[in-house]
Structure formats: C-alpha cells, structure tokens
Amino acid sequence: MLPVGPLSDDWLTHTCAIAYMSDIGTGFGQLADPGIASTESSVSHSIWFHAPARADDGMTLEMWPSSAASGLGLYSGSVRDAAGNLILAIAQEQLIRSRRPAADAS
C-alpha cells in the first residue's frame, strides 16, 4: 500500500497518511458468507504507533477477524515496513449488514 506519489519530509504528514491507510479495508474479506452484504462502516478504529515510517515507502497491511455477531464485527491488524518491522497495530469494530433476499421476479 502506497500513496500515489512522494510525500514531503514532514513526519506528521507521513503519520497521518499511514493512519488513513490503516482504515482502507476490513479484516472480514476472508468471510465467504454470501449472506453478508457489507462491512464498510467503522464503529471505532484504534491505532497504536510503534515506530516512525515513511508512508511513501513499501508497507504491508495485515488484518484478521476476531468476532462477527449481532451485526458487529471486530478485527485486529498491523502495518509493517518493507523490512517487516512493526509500524502500528490496529483494532477496529465494523457494522455488518445482512444481504436481503432478492425479490421474486415472477
């Protein structure tokens, strides 16, 4: 995950860009349940920074689901730099909506 171009050398710009990128997806992409329509809306998103990094260098975002029940899902994740060093850890709660059955076409 990278921004579309190089960023300035300002550390705050890089910190904000990495925080923004940490909310790009969810840890529920692995769910193969056809009844789940979306997991797009964040209820809460917590970030713990462990090391400074440049947002315009290569990074890996890893996410794994912890729980999905009663319309809410919880996942954890991390962002690592190209060398595998931990940059930040995340925990996020998402709204999960069920897919409605298609209307009968007859």
N, C-alpha and C positions, 0 to 999 in steps of 0.2 A: 504494500500500500504506500503510495507516494502522492504528494501534491503534483499538480500539472506542470510546475516549473520551480526553479530555485527560489528559496526564501532568503530574506535578509539575514544578517548575523545576529539579530536581536533574539536573545534566549526566550523572552516572553512570547514572541511570535511563534517559535517552534513549540513551546509548551502548549499554547492554545491550539495550534494545528494538530498536535498529537492527541490532545483531549477530544477535539472534534472528530478525528478519525476513529477514535476508540468507540464511538457510538454509531458506526456505519452499518452494522448488521446486528443479528442476534445469534445466540447460541442454539437456536432451535431449527436451523437449516437442515439438520440431520433427521428431523422427525418426518417419517413417511406417512403420517396420518392424513388421508385425503379429506377428513372432516375439518381440518384446521384451515381457516381462510386466511388469517393474517396474524402476524406478531410484530406489528410495526410501531405501536405506541409505547414509549417508555413511561413507566410509572416513577422510577427512580434510577439514577445512574451514578455509582460511586467510583471514584478513581483514587488510587494510591500511587504516587510517583516514587520510583526507587532510584532513578538515575537520570541525569540530563541527556538529551539526544537531539540530533537534528532531524526535523520532520521530513526533510528532503533527501535523506539517506534511506536505504532499504530497511524496512521493518516488517515483522510478521505479527499479525493479529490472530490469536488462538482463542476460541470460545467453546465452552462445553456446558450443556444444560444440566441443571441440578434438580429442578422440580417443575411440574406443569400440572396445575389443579385449580379448579374453581375459577377459571377464566384468567388466571395469572401464571406467569412462568418466571423462573429465576435462573439466571445463568451467571457463570464466572468466566473470566478470561484474562489474557495477558498480552502485552505488546513487548516484543523483543527486537533488539537491533540486529544488523546483519551478522554479527559475531555470536548471537544467541544470548546476549546479556539482557536481563530483565529491565525494562524501562518503566513499565507501570502494570498494575493489577487492577482489574475492574470487577464489579458485581452490578448486575442490572436486573430490575424487575420489569416485565413486559405484560401488556394486555394481550390475551389470546382470545380470538373470536372464532366461533364455530361456523363452518360453511353451512349455509341454508340449503336444503334440498331444492333442486331445480323445479320450477313449476311444470306441471304436466302439460305437454304440448298438444294433447288430444282435445 
